[in-house]
Amino acid sequence: MNGSNSNGGEPVTIKGLPADPAASVADAPSWTTRAKPKGIARVPTHAVRPVEERRDFTRAKLSLSLRVKRVAGQRRHKPKPLRTTNISSSGVLFLCPQHIDLGTPIELEVCLVDRPLGRGTVKMTTEARVVRTEPASRSGWHTLAACFDEITFHREEPFPSRIQKH
């Protein structure tokens, strides 16, 4: 064969294949006749993965009492009681009425366990730095993320039974 089409465009039979191009296999393969899935089911599973978490430590959505005691080394006179939005072992997200610049060192006090009369209360005091700041949906407030540098825990122990009045 020289590779040229010498039959003038007429169909050619090649080793058992029909000469008519309209002719096809009698039964189509089963995979072509199955119902087509709709929606996300059409996306191949190897291409879909859950969003990867970039944080090293899991965040807990807890609303704990928080006070900003110092900003850039300056003591705040009457720190407002604030609430955490979420917290992890490495940082905290909270709303604050004061804008604090990125990288500013702050001192925070977070009440982890609150007991009546303060006995058994656990507070965390931490040196931290602001790593993210955004305007909050609440007018005049800011969403701040701080990364803990140094953490100290304080626990108010209950009075020993020998000291308590009977």
Long-range contacts (C-beta under 8 A, 24 or more apart in sequence): 55-88, 56-90, 57-88, 57-89, 57-90, 57-91, 58-88, 59-86, 59-87, 59-88, 59-93, 60-86, 60-87, 60-88, 61-85, 61-86, 62-86, 62-87, 64-110, 64-111, 64-112, 65-110, 65-111, 65-114, 66-92, 66-94, 66-108, 66-109, 66-110, 66-111, 67-108, 67-109, 68-96, 68-98, 68-106, 68-107, 68-108, 69-107, 69-108, 69-109, 69-125, 70-105, 70-106, 70-107, 71-98, 71-100, 71-104, 71-106, 72-104, 72-105, 72-106, 73-105, 84-110, 85-143, 89-148, 90-147, 90-148, 91-128, 91-131, 91-145, 91-146, 91-147, 91-148, 92-128, 92-145, 92-146, 92-148, 93-143, 93-144, 93-145, 94-143, 94-144, 94-146, 95-136, 95-138, 95-141, 95-142, 95-143, 95-144, 96-141, 96-142, 96-143, 96-144, 97-140, 97-141, 97-142, 98-142, 99-133, 99-142, 100-130, 100-133, 100-142, 100-144, 101-130, 101-133, 102-130, 102-131, 102-132, 102-133, 103-129, 103-130, 103-131, 104-129, 104-130, 105-129, 105-149, 106-130, 106-146, 108-146, 112-153, 115-156, 118-156, 119-156, 119-157, 119-158, 119-159, 120-155, 120-156, 120-157, 120-158, 121-155, 121-156, 122-153, 122-154, 122-155, 122-156, 123-153, 123-154, 123-155, 124-151, 124-152, 124-153, 124-154, 125-151, 125-152, 125-153, 125-154, 126-150, 126-151, 126-152
